[in-house]
Amino acid sequence: MSISTEMNDEIAIKFDVNEKNPSTKEILKEKGQREVFCGLTGIVWLHRKIQDAFFLVVGSRTCAHLIQSAAGVMIFAEPRFATAIIDDKDLAGLADANEELDRVVSQLLSRRPDIKLLFLVGSCPSEVIKLDLSNAAERLCKKYLPKVKVLNYSGSGIETTFTQGEDACLKSLVPEMPKTFPHSPKRLLVVGTLGDIIEDQFSRLFKKIGIEDFDFFPPRISSKLPKIGSNTVFILAQPFLAETAIELEKAGAKHIASMFPFGVQGSYDWFLSAANEFEISEEKVKTELQPYMDRAKHAVNKSAKFLKGKSVFFFPDSQLEIPLARFLNGELGMKLLEVGTPYIHRKHVEKELSKIPASTQISEGQNVESQIDRCLENNPDLIVCGLGLANPFESKGFTTKWSIELVFSPIHGFDQAGDLAELFSRPFDRKEKIQELNPQPELVGGV
């Protein structure tokens, strides 16, 4: 699903990247047509994480096809998401949309008694007909509590882009988190959806470096929401959780500034930043993490020999672009031409920006036509972009990487650093094999 606006302008702004290092980095702010998935896509990984939650999209058949295609759901599967289809009679006002929604929810809960948390997820169609899902969630919550908790958030393409769906979802959960007692011990909260295997790895490493009191948000079971209060410190595992971070701070929690756990450098800084908050020495952290760092460096170096010196151009998609660019440049030796991202939350990515060369063009937002022109002019070795742009670029002879795969794949932490590097080297291997089969392919089409 693409999102379009009518405005077409570009504004360059400058700010200090690091107060200790007064270098400035020019940010190109763009507004215009964008090519990006809507926030509904976040359901694909959220429903796997919160195991007793159900995501009911109030939308159209297009919404249903989008999520089913992205999730690869088979016809006989029993996923924990569905779409309440807004059809012609709803749009024409021939049926009461709230009554219809109540009926669908009743059918759903009678069929699926295992549901403990139900999200009503807004979409473009529900926004257009002004269906108040906030009031609907409150009404249904009163009806089904304490058996089922009903919340709502928006995944509408009018309001959200690709990964903002998770941000909106987690933001809606923060008010439900139980409060800590005033003098409770300090506790670490890791914020952002992670695969279970990565969560288990991180748990072991936290204990190794001396952090015993920690929780993950979101939890695997909705009834086990972590407590929050003035004794809570939180560290982001994902760079796109700006609204969630604001809500956590309103609840009294303190944000820990850090790089993100992508690659060796980012993962080490992430754990060290958390350890500093608990007054654990860097010597202790480095001693415990060194074996994992050495193994990760060895895995990353396997791809570095193929990627070193190659140039890369990022189109905005997931908000992972800045930390990933830092990883490609700092650990794989790639040359950054442009790093585009939908939004820049400076507070959260300041450490990452300080590691990116000043010569790199950073862009926020998108005017897709202008960015395509800049990309063609730069002639990069690798283009990281969305599905809608990848095939046209491939037809021009460029090598591309689908940015969506970087969200759906487990890429956090030391043990995944080698896999992350391989995700970027694989397109070159694929292209080489294709050229071996067809040395002079005929290039057709255009961007």
N, C-alpha and C positions, 0 to 999 in steps of 0.2 A: 504494500500500500504506500503510495507516495503522498506527500503533503505539499501543497502549492500555496504561495501567497503572491500578491500582486506587486509588492514593493521590490524595487531594484536599486540598491545603492550599496556602496562600499565605504567603510570608515576605518581608517588606521588609527590605533591608539597605542600608547606606550606606557609601560609601568615597570617598576623595579621588580625583578624576579626574585631577588634574594637581598634582604636588607643588609646582610653582612657583605654581600658582593653587589655593589651598586650598578652592575651592568643592566642594561635595559633590553627588552625584547619587544619587537614590533608585532602587534596583533592585528590581523586584518579581520574586521567585523563585516560580515556579509548578511544581506537579507535578499530573499528572492525565492525562486523555485528550489525545493529540496527533494532529494530522493532518499527516503528512509522509511523503515517500517514503523507502524504505530505501536503504542505501549501495550496493546493486547498480547503481543508476542511474548512478553515476560511471563505469561501464564505457563508457557511451555516448561520453564525450569522451576517456577514457583510451586506448581502443583506436585512436582516430584519431591520437593523439599518438605513442605508442610503436609504430612502424610494423612491427616484427618480433615483437611480443608477441601472445599469444593468451590470452583470458580464458575459462576453463572454469568456469562456475558449477555447483556440485554442489547441486542443488536440485530444485524441483518444476516442473510445467508452468506454474504461476502465475508463477514466476521468469522462465521463458522468455518468456511473453507480455508481462510487464512491460518487459523490456529490448528486445524486438523492437518493441513499440509506441512506446517512448520514442525509439528510434533510427530508426524509420521504415524498417526494412529490408524490401526487396522480396524476394519468394519466390525469385528467381533470383540474388540477390546472394550474394557470398562473404565475409561479414563475419569479423572475427577475434575472435569470441566465440561461445559456444554454451552449452547447459545439459545436463549429465549428469543425466537425470531419475531421481530417486529414486522408484521405483514401489512397488506393494503388496508384492511379494516381498521388497524391501529392508526395508521398514518392519516386515514380519512376521518378519524374521530368517531367511527361507527361502533367502537368497543372501548370500554374504560380500560386504559392501559394498566392502571394499578390493580384492578380486579383480575385482569389477565395474568399479571405478574404474580399475584397472590396464588392463583390457581396453579401456575407452573411450579412455584416453590413448594406448594403442598404436595403435588405429584412427585417432585424430586425427593423430598425428605421422606415420604412414605416408601419410596423405592430404595432409598439409600440411607438406612438408619445408622450407618457408620459415620455419617457426616457430623462433625462437632463444630465446625466453623464454615460459614457460608459467606462468600464474597459476592456481592452484586457489582458487576463490573460495567461501568458506563462505556459507551461507544459513540461513534459519530451519529448514528441514527437516533439513539436515545437523547443525545445532546440537542439534535435538531428539533425533536418533538417536545423538548423541555420536560422530560420525565424526571421527576425529583427522586433520585435513587437514595439520597440521604434520608429523606422522610420515610421512604419505603423500607429501608433497612431498619430504621428505628421502630417502625410499626411491626415488622415481622419479628424483630428481636424480642419485643414484648410478648408476642404470641408464642414463640418457641423456646424462650429461656425457661429453665437453665440447660435444656437438652442441647440446643443449638444456639450459637452466637452468630448474629448476622451483621456484617459490616459492608461498607461500600467504598469504592474508589473508582477513578476514571482511567481508562486505557484508551480513550478517544484519540484519534489522530488529530483532532482539532486542538487538543490540549497537551498531548504527550507524543514524544518520539520513542524509538525502539526500547531503550532500557529504562526510560522514565516510568514504565508500568510497574517495575519492581519498587522504585522509589515511592510511588503513590500508594502501593500496597503496604509497604512497611510503615509508611507515615500513618496510615489508618490504624495500624496495630499498636503504635506507641501509647495512645491514651488507655489502652487495655492492660498495659504492663503494670503489675503490682508495685507498690512503692516500698522502698527500703526504710528501715528505722534510721533515725538521724545519726547514731553513732556506730553504725555497722561497719565492718572492715571494708577497705577499698576492694573493689571488684572490677575486673576487666570485661568489657562487652565487645565482642567481635561482630561488626555489623556488615551484612551483605550475604546473599545466598551463595553457599559453597557446596560442592559435591560432598557426599558423606565421607568418601575416602580422604578428601583433602581436610575436612573438619577433623577427622580422626588423627591425621598426620600432625596438624597444627596443635591438637590437644597434647600429643606426646611431646612436641617441642617446647610448648609453654611450660610443661612440668619439668623438662630437662633444664631449662634456664632459670627455674625457680618461681614461676608464676603458677600458683595452685588454684586461685579463685578467679574463674573466668566462665563466661557463657557465650553462646552463639545466638545471633538474632538475624533471621527468624529461626525458631527452634524446629525440631523435627515433628513435635507434637504441639498443637496449639494450646493445650491446657498447661503447658510447661513454659509459658512466657517468662523470661528472666525478669528479676526485680530491677528497679531503677531508682536512682536518687542522687543526692549530692556526693555520695561515696562511690558513684559509678564513673569510670573512665572508659571511653569507647574509642576504638580504632576501626577505620573503614577498610574493608576488604575489597570494595568496589568504588570507583571514583564517581559514580553517577547517582549517589544517594544524598544529594544536597538537601532536599526537603525533609528527609528522615533525620538527618543530622541536626537540622534546626529544631525539630520537635524534641529530639533527645536532649538538646541543650536547654530548651524551655523546661524540661522535666528535671533539670538540675545536673545532668551528666556533663562531663568535661571531655572535649575532643582532644585526641592525641595526634599531633601533626606527624606525618611520616610519608615515605614513598610507599608505593603499592607493591604487594608481594608477587611481582612478575620478574623472573630471572633471579640470578644470584644476588646482584646488588640490591634490587628492590626488596627481596625477601629478607635479607640480612638487616637492612635499615628498618623494615617493618617490625621485626622481632626486637631489635635493639631499642627502638622508640618506645615500645610497650614496656620493655625491661627498665628503661630509664625512669618511667613513671613509678615503678615499684622499688626504685633505688637499688637495682641489681647492676653490678659493675659490668662494663663492656668486656673486661677480661673473662669473666664468667660466661657471658653470652658467646663470645668468640670461641672459647675452649669447647663449649658444648656443641656449637653449630658447625665448627670447622670440618668435621667429616662429611656433613651434608653439603657444605659449600664446595668441598673438593670434588665430590661425586657429581654435583650439578655442573661445575665448571667443565669437567671432562665431557659430560653429555652435551653441553652447549657448544663446545669447541668442535664437535663433529660436524655441526652445521656452519660454524663460523668460517671454516676454510672454503665453503662454497659461496657464502654471502658477503664476505669482507670486500669492501670497495664498491659494492653494487648500490645503486640509488633506489630510493623508495618514496612514493607519493601516497599520502593518506587522504581519502575522501571522508567527510564526517559521517558517522553512523552510530556508534555505541557509547561514546565518551571514554572508551578505553584507549583512544588513539595516542594521547600524550604519554602515559606510562609505557605503552608498547613501543612508541618511537624512541623513548629513552633507552629501553632494553635493546632495540635493534642497533642503535648507534653505539652505546657504551659497551655492550658485551658481544656484539656480532660484527662491529665495524662497518655497518651500512651507512651510507650518506643520506641524510634527510633533506629532501627537496621542499616538501610542504607537508605539514601535519594539520589536517582539518579535523575539527571536532564540533559536534552540535552546540555544546555549551562549555564554558570554562568557569569552573568554580575555583577561583584563585587560592582561597584558603586551603583547599584540599589538594591541589596539584602544584603548589609553589615549589616544593622540593624537587618534583619531577621536572618542572620548567627550568630550574637552575642547572640541570644536567644536560639540557639540550643546547647544541651549538647556536651562538647568536646569529649565524648565517641562515638558519632554518626559518622559513616562512611559517608562522603559526596562524591559522585562520579559525574563526569562530562563526557558527552559522553556516549558511550556504546560499550561493547563487550558482546553481549547478552548471549553467552555460559558461559563466566566467571561469569556474574552476576547471571545467573540461578544457577550455582554451589554454589555461596555464599549465595543465598537465601535459597536453600535447606539445607545448612549447618546451617544457623541461625534458621530455622524452625519457621518463624513468625506466629503470630496469624492472621494477616491480610496482604495481598499483594495488593498493588495498582499498576495496570499495564494496558497495552493495551489489546484490544479485542483478539489479536492473542495468547496471553500468558494465558489469564484468564481461558479458558476451560481446557487446559492441567493441570494447577495447581489445578483446582477444581477436576479433575479426580484423582489427587493424595491425595485429602482430605483437601486441603488448602481452606481457605476462602479468596475471592478476591473482589476487588472493581475496576470497570471499570474506568480508569482515564478520558476517554472521557466525561463521565457524569459530571465531575467536571468543564469542560469547557462549556458544553451546559446548565448547570443549573445556575439560579441566586443565587450567593453565596456571593456577596459583601455586606458589611455593617452590622449594628446592627440588623436590622429586619430580615436578612437572616442567622444570626449566628446559630440559632437553627436548621434551615433546613440544613445548612452545616454540623453540627455535626451529624444530623440524617442520612446523606448520608453515613457516616462511620459506624454507628451502625446498619443500615439496613441489611448489609450482614450477620451479626451474627444472627439477628432475622430470616432471611431467612433460614440459615443453621439449626437453632434450629427446625424450623417447618418441614424441610425436614427430619431431624433425627427422629422426632416424627412419621412421616409417614412411615419411613423405618429405623428402629434402626440400622441395620447392612448393609449399602449399599455396593455393590460390587464395588471396585475401579478398573478401567481399564485404559489403556493408560499410557502415561508418558509425561514428559516435554522434 
